[in-house]
Amino acid sequence: MKRTLSLLALVVCLCGTTAQAQYYHVGERTWTAFRGGIGTGINYTMHTGDIPVLPFSDNTNFTKGGDVNFTLQGFVEKPFTRSFAFGLKLAWDPMSATVEQNTLEPYRITDPQGQVYDVRRDHVTEYILRYVTIGGYVKIYPVGGPGFFVGGGASMSILTTKRFVNNATITEPEWAIGTKGTPLTGPIDNANPLRASVDLMLGYEVFFAYGFLSPQVQYNYGFGSPIDEKYAESWSIDNVRLLINFALPLYQ
């Protein structure tokens, strides 16, 4: 226990020393300059609620699903003090996900001897949803920047791709196991063209010879369903993003 506490204290001291050293190394003119940059990383997308097996009414719903997408963004920022900065971003923001569930079908099948059986199938549906996101955010540096920061913001996303692909394989009755249905694919009807969301962020900003490098984690909470229909009204999408941003001062 003592060893763990000592190691933790050492890490805290090193982070504090690094932050203090950066504070003096980055001049006020460099720090408060407009900066622009790009960022990329992994976006883990979480789909929850009533996710339809097929994007139509009167069918079975999934309850959750997820997938990993890659995101890319450009941004501009303006620090006003050592403790506060404001930014704008434009991002390519995929939020696709694959959901899977075994369901009892609403029909029955007959074997060659004429006996009737209930049918269960494994459904795998990929919802291909891609957005372009525009947003604003603030960053707060508790001990002065660069260094550790927390922040938050709001954004609006415009839907650019709205397709689904469904594959189904029979798991019951035993004599029909493995039989695959015809894949179904097409556009998602009545998809919501806009998605509003809020972001929380936590990260650490490092200054080096040419600019600022910022690894960070973000949590994105979305409002509304991807489909503007009652059968999908509880369907929601949230995201956890691991990003690395790189920014250069635009002028000093």
C-alpha positions as CSV (number, residue, x, y, z in Angstrom):
1,M,0.0,0.0,0.0
2,K,2.8,2.4,0.9
3,R,4.6,1.6,-2.3
4,T,1.4,2.3,-4.3
5,L,0.9,5.7,-2.5
6,S,4.5,6.6,-3.1
7,L,4.3,5.8,-6.8
8,L,1.1,7.9,-7.1
9,A,2.7,10.8,-5.3
10,L,5.7,10.6,-7.6
11,V,3.4,10.7,-10.7
12,V,1.5,13.7,-9.4
13,C,4.7,15.5,-8.6
14,L,6.1,14.8,-12.1
15,C,2.9,16.0,-13.8
16,G,2.9,19.1,-11.6
17,T,6.6,19.8,-12.4
18,T,6.0,19.3,-16.1
19,A,3.0,21.6,-16.2
20,Q,4.9,24.3,-14.3
21,A,7.9,24.0,-16.6
22,Q,5.6,24.3,-19.6
23,Y,3.8,27.3,-18.1
24,Y,7.1,29.3,-18.1
25,H,8.3,27.9,-21.4
26,V,5.3,29.0,-23.4
27,G,5.2,32.8,-23.8
28,E,1.9,34.7,-23.4
29,R,1.9,35.7,-27.0
30,T,2.3,32.1,-28.2
31,W,-0.3,30.8,-25.7
32,T,-3.0,33.3,-26.5
33,A,-2.6,33.2,-30.3
34,F,-5.3,31.7,-32.5
35,R,-4.4,28.1,-33.2
36,G,-5.7,25.6,-35.8
37,G,-5.2,21.9,-36.1
38,I,-6.5,18.5,-36.8
39,G,-7.4,15.6,-34.6
40,T,-8.1,11.9,-35.1
41,G,-8.9,8.9,-33.0
42,I,-11.2,6.0,-32.1
43,N,-14.9,6.6,-31.6
44,Y,-16.6,3.8,-29.6
45,T,-20.3,4.1,-30.5
46,M,-23.0,2.8,-28.1
47,H,-26.5,2.2,-29.4
48,T,-29.2,1.6,-26.7
49,G,-33.0,1.5,-26.5
50,D,-35.4,0.0,-29.0
51,I,-33.2,-0.7,-32.0
52,P,-35.3,-2.3,-34.7
53,V,-34.1,-5.6,-36.3
54,L,-35.2,-3.9,-39.6
55,P,-35.9,-0.2,-39.8
56,F,-39.7,-0.7,-40.3
57,S,-42.6,-0.8,-37.8
58,D,-44.1,-4.0,-36.4
59,N,-40.9,-6.0,-36.0
60,T,-38.7,-7.2,-33.1
61,N,-36.3,-4.7,-31.4
62,F,-32.7,-5.2,-30.2
63,T,-31.8,-3.6,-26.9
64,K,-28.1,-2.6,-27.4
65,G,-25.2,-2.7,-29.8
66,G,-22.0,-0.9,-30.6
67,D,-19.0,-0.6,-32.8
68,V,-15.6,1.1,-33.2
69,N,-15.4,3.9,-35.8
70,F,-12.5,6.2,-36.7
71,T,-13.2,10.0,-36.5
72,L,-11.4,12.9,-38.0
73,Q,-11.8,16.6,-37.2
74,G,-10.4,20.1,-37.9
75,F,-10.6,22.8,-35.3
76,V,-9.6,26.3,-34.3
77,E,-9.0,27.5,-30.7
78,K,-8.5,30.8,-29.0
79,P,-7.1,30.8,-25.4
80,F,-8.1,34.0,-23.6
81,T,-6.2,33.4,-20.4
82,R,-4.0,30.7,-19.1
83,S,-7.1,29.1,-17.6
84,F,-9.7,29.4,-20.4
85,A,-9.9,28.7,-24.1
86,F,-12.8,28.5,-26.7
87,G,-12.8,26.3,-29.8
88,L,-14.8,25.4,-32.9
89,K,-14.7,22.1,-34.7
90,L,-15.8,20.4,-37.9
91,A,-15.7,16.6,-37.8
92,W,-16.3,13.6,-40.0
93,D,-18.2,11.5,-37.4
94,P,-19.2,7.9,-38.2
95,M,-21.6,6.3,-35.7
96,S,-22.2,3.0,-37.3
97,A,-22.9,-0.1,-35.3
98,T,-23.7,-3.8,-35.6
99,V,-26.4,-5.3,-33.4
100,E,-27.2,-9.0,-33.0
101,Q,-30.0,-10.9,-31.5
102,N,-31.7,-14.3,-31.6
103,T,-35.4,-14.0,-32.2
104,L,-38.6,-16.1,-32.6
105,E,-40.0,-15.4,-36.0
106,P,-43.7,-14.7,-36.6
107,Y,-44.0,-17.6,-39.0
108,R,-43.6,-21.4,-39.0
109,I,-42.0,-23.8,-41.5
110,T,-42.9,-27.4,-42.5
111,D,-40.4,-30.2,-42.9
112,P,-40.5,-32.8,-45.8
113,Q,-42.8,-35.0,-43.7
114,G,-45.3,-32.2,-43.2
115,Q,-44.6,-31.5,-39.5
116,V,-44.8,-27.8,-38.6
117,Y,-42.0,-26.0,-36.5
118,D,-41.5,-22.7,-34.9
119,V,-38.5,-20.8,-36.3
120,R,-35.7,-18.9,-34.5
121,R,-33.1,-17.0,-36.3
122,D,-29.9,-15.1,-35.5
123,H,-30.3,-11.6,-36.9
124,V,-27.2,-9.4,-37.5
125,T,-28.0,-5.9,-38.6
126,E,-25.4,-3.2,-39.4
127,Y,-26.7,0.3,-39.3
128,I,-24.4,2.5,-41.4
129,L,-24.7,6.0,-40.0
130,R,-22.3,8.8,-40.9
131,Y,-22.5,12.4,-39.9
132,V,-20.7,15.7,-40.4
133,T,-20.5,17.5,-37.0
134,I,-20.2,21.2,-36.3
135,G,-19.7,22.2,-32.7
136,G,-18.2,24.6,-30.1
137,Y,-16.5,23.9,-26.8
138,V,-14.6,25.4,-23.9
139,K,-11.5,24.2,-22.2
140,I,-10.6,25.0,-18.6
141,Y,-7.0,24.6,-17.2
142,P,-7.2,24.3,-13.4
143,V,-3.5,25.0,-12.9
144,G,-2.9,27.1,-16.0
145,G,-2.2,26.0,-19.5
146,P,-0.7,24.1,-21.1
147,G,-1.3,21.0,-19.1
148,F,-4.3,19.2,-17.6
149,F,-7.7,20.5,-18.8
150,V,-11.4,19.7,-18.5
151,G,-14.1,21.0,-20.8
152,G,-17.4,20.6,-22.5
153,G,-19.4,21.8,-25.5
154,A,-22.4,21.3,-27.7
155,S,-22.7,20.2,-31.4
156,M,-25.0,19.6,-34.2
157,S,-24.5,16.7,-36.6
158,I,-25.8,16.4,-40.2
159,L,-26.6,12.9,-41.4
160,T,-24.8,12.0,-44.7
161,T,-25.1,8.2,-44.9
162,K,-28.2,6.2,-43.8
163,R,-28.2,2.6,-44.8
164,F,-28.8,-0.8,-43.2
165,V,-27.7,-4.4,-43.9
166,N,-29.5,-7.4,-42.3
167,N,-28.4,-11.0,-42.4
168,A,-30.4,-13.8,-40.7
169,T,-29.5,-17.5,-40.1
170,I,-31.9,-20.2,-38.8
171,T,-30.9,-21.7,-35.4
172,E,-34.2,-23.7,-34.8
173,P,-35.5,-26.2,-35.8
174,E,-32.5,-28.4,-35.7
175,W,-33.0,-29.8,-39.2
176,A,-32.8,-26.3,-40.7
177,I,-29.9,-24.9,-38.7
178,G,-27.5,-22.8,-40.8
179,T,-30.1,-21.9,-43.5
180,K,-29.5,-18.3,-44.4
181,G,-32.1,-15.9,-45.5
182,T,-31.7,-13.4,-48.4
183,P,-29.7,-10.4,-47.1
184,L,-31.8,-7.3,-46.8
185,T,-30.3,-3.8,-47.5
186,G,-31.3,-0.4,-48.4
187,P,-31.7,3.2,-47.2
188,I,-33.2,4.0,-43.8
189,D,-36.6,5.6,-44.3
190,N,-37.5,8.6,-42.1
191,A,-34.0,9.0,-40.7
192,N,-33.5,12.1,-38.7
193,P,-31.3,14.5,-40.7
194,L,-30.0,16.2,-37.6
195,R,-28.5,15.1,-34.3
196,A,-27.9,17.4,-31.3
197,S,-25.4,16.4,-28.6
198,V,-23.3,17.6,-25.7
199,D,-19.6,16.7,-25.0
200,L,-17.5,16.3,-21.9
201,M,-13.7,16.2,-22.2
202,L,-10.7,15.4,-20.2
203,G,-7.1,15.7,-21.5
204,Y,-3.6,16.9,-21.2
205,E,-1.9,19.5,-23.5
206,V,1.8,19.4,-24.2
207,F,3.8,22.2,-25.8
208,F,6.8,21.5,-28.0
209,A,8.8,23.3,-30.6
210,Y,6.1,23.7,-33.2
211,G,2.8,23.6,-31.4
212,F,0.5,21.8,-29.0
213,L,-0.2,18.0,-28.8
214,S,-3.3,17.0,-26.9
215,P,-4.4,13.5,-26.0
216,Q,-7.9,13.4,-24.6
217,V,-11.0,11.4,-23.9
218,Q,-14.5,12.7,-24.7
219,Y,-18.0,11.5,-23.8
220,N,-20.7,12.5,-26.3
221,Y,-24.3,12.3,-25.2
222,G,-26.9,12.5,-28.1
223,F,-30.5,13.7,-28.0
224,G,-33.2,12.0,-30.1
225,S,-33.5,8.9,-32.2
226,P,-31.8,8.2,-35.5
227,I,-35.2,7.4,-36.9
228,D,-38.2,9.8,-36.6
229,E,-40.7,7.1,-35.9
230,K,-42.6,6.0,-32.8
231,Y,-41.3,2.4,-33.0
232,A,-37.7,3.7,-32.6
233,E,-38.3,6.7,-30.3
234,S,-36.2,5.3,-27.4
235,W,-33.2,4.5,-29.7
236,S,-30.3,6.7,-28.7
237,I,-26.6,6.9,-29.6
238,D,-23.7,7.9,-27.3
239,N,-20.0,7.9,-27.9
240,V,-16.7,7.6,-26.1
241,R,-13.8,9.0,-28.1
242,L,-10.1,8.7,-27.6
243,L,-8.5,11.5,-29.6
244,I,-5.1,13.0,-30.3
245,N,-5.2,16.7,-31.4
246,F,-2.4,18.6,-33.0
247,A,-2.5,22.4,-33.2
248,L,-0.2,25.1,-34.5
249,P,-0.4,28.9,-33.7
250,L,-1.9,30.7,-36.7
251,Y,-0.1,33.9,-35.8
252,Q,1.8,35.4,-32.9
